[in-house]
Amino acid sequence: MYHIKKDKRQMQSVAMLTEGLSLLLKEKPYEKITVKDVVEASRVGRTTFYRSFDEIKDILIYEYDNLLKDLALYIVNYLTNSSMPLGKNILKPALRFFYVENSVVQKLMMAGLHEVIRERMLDLFRDFMHNNVQINSEYKEYYIELRCAIWTSVLFTWIKNDRSIPPDDLAEYISHEIVGLFGSDL
C-alpha cells in the first residue's frame, strides 16, 4: 500500500523513487530489485521509502492508479466530444490513450503484476458502467467482468506485441469480432 500526502517534499521523494525504480527495471528483472537498490538509485533514505510505500510494487501501483485517473478523464472527454454514450465504446479511446501512455503498464507486466492491472481496470469499468449501461442488475456484474477480462487480455497482448497494430485499427477489429460473438460492443 502507498501512503502519500500531497505535500511538496513527499511528492518530490515519490518522483525520485519512481524514477529510480524505472531506471532499475531497465537494468535487471523486477524480482531481483531490492528496497536497498531503489533507495540507492533514487538517492533517498530508506525511511523516506517507507514513509510513502510498504513495498516496491506499491510504487508501480501508485503510478498505475494515477494513470487510470488520467485514462478516465481522457475517455470521458473523448466520449463527450464524439457524442457516444458513457460506458459504451471505450475500447478505441482507451487504446489511443495506452498507445501513448504505456510505460506503467509495461512495468507492471514486467513485474508480473497482471492481476493489479486487471483489478484496478475492473474498478474503472464498474465506475463507468454501473450507472450508464442498461443491463438487468442480476447480470450487470458478470457483464462488467466479461468486458474487463476481454479488454485487459487485448491490452496485454497488444503491449506485449509492441503495439504493432494502430489503436483505431485494433479497436475496429476487436469491436467487429465482439459484435459478431455477443451482439454488443466493447
N, C-alpha and C positions, 0 to 999 in steps of 0.2 A: 504494500500500500504506500501511497505517497502522501506527504503532509506538507503542502506548500501554501504558505501565506503569500499574499500579493505585495509584500514589501520589496523594495528595490534591491536590497542586498541579497535576499534569498533568491530572487529571480535571476540575479547575476550568477550566483552559485549554481543554480539549476541549469542555466545555459552552459556554464563551463562543464558541468558533469555530463550533460547531453552531448556536447561536442567531444569530450574526452572518450565517452563510450563509442561514439560514431567512428572516431579515429582507430580505436582498438579493434572494432569489428572489421576494419579493412585489413588488419594485420593478423588476426587469429580468430579461431572459432569462438562463438559465444560461450560455450561450455568451459572454455579454458580461461575466460576472463574472471578475475577476482575483484573484490571491492578495492583491494590494495592497488591493483592495476588502474582501476577507474580513477581513484583519487590522485594517483601519481600523474596520470595522463591529463587530468583536469586541473592539476595544481591547486587543489583544495585539501583541507584536512579531512580526516576520517569522520570526525564529529560533524563536519558540515554535510558530508554524505548522509549520515544517519539522521540529521535534523530534517532532511527532506524525503528520504527514501528508506524503506526497510531492507530492500534487496535490489540487485542490479536490474532485474526485469521491470521493476517499478518505474525506472527511467523511461523505458520503452512504452509502458502502459500510459504514463503521463503524456508523452509525446503523441501517442495514438488518440487518447481522449481529446486532446486539443485539436488534432487533425479532424476528428469526427465532428467537432463543433463547426469547424470551417466547412466541412462537407455538407452538413445540414443547411447552413446558410446558402451555400452555393446551389444546392438542389432547390430550395425554396425560391431563390431568385430566378433560377432557370425556369422552373415551372410557372412562376408568376408571369415572367416575360413571354412565355410561349403559350399561355392560356391553357395549360394542361392541368387536370385535377391533381391536387396534392395527394400523395400516397400511391399514385399510379405512375407508370412510365419513368421510374427513377434510374433505370439502368444506364441510359445514354448520358445524363448529366453526371452520374457517379463515375462512369468510365472516363469521361472527359476530365473530371477532377483528378482521378488517380493516374491519368496519363502524365500529368504534370507533377502531382504530389504523391509519389510512390515510395520514397525512401524509408519512411517509417514502417510501412507495411513490409517492405523488403527486409528491414532489420528484424522485425518480429518473426517473419518467416525463417530467416537465418537462425534465429534463436529457438526455433521450433515452437513458437507460441501461437500457432494457428488458432487454437481454441480461444485465446484472448481476442483475436481479430473477430472471430465468429460471435462470441458472446456480446462484445461491445456493438457490433454491427446489428445484432438482434435487437438490442435496446433501441438503436436508432430506427430500425424498421417498426418496432412497436410504437414509438412516438409518432412516426409518420402515418401509420396505417390504422391505429386504434380508433381514431375518430373520423378518419377520412375514407375508409373503404367499407362499403356496404356489404357485409357478409354476416350470415347467421352467427350470433355471438358464440354459439356452441362450437363452431368450427373456426372461428377467427384466429385463435392461437395456432392452430395447425396450418392455416393458410400463411400466416406470418413466418412460422418456422420453415415451411417449404420454400417460400420465396427467399428467405435468408440463406438457406442451405444451397440453393441453386446459385444465388448471387455470389456468395463467398467462394464457391467452387470455381465459378467463372473467373473471379478476381485472382485467385491463387494461380490458376493455370495461365492466365494472361500475363501476370507479373513474372511467373517462372519462365515464360517464353519471351521475356524481354519486351512485352507489349508490342509484338511484331505486327499485330493487326490494328489498324486505326480504330479508335474508340467508337466512332459512329458506325463503321462497318460491322464491328463485333456486336454492338447493341442491336443493329438491324437484324443480323443473322440469328442471334440468340432469341430475340423477340419473335421473329418469324417461326422459329422452331418451337418455342413455348406455346405460341398461339395454336400451332398445329397439334401439340400434345394436349394442352389444357383448355384451349379456347380463351385464354386470358394473357395479358401482357405482364412483363416484369417491371 
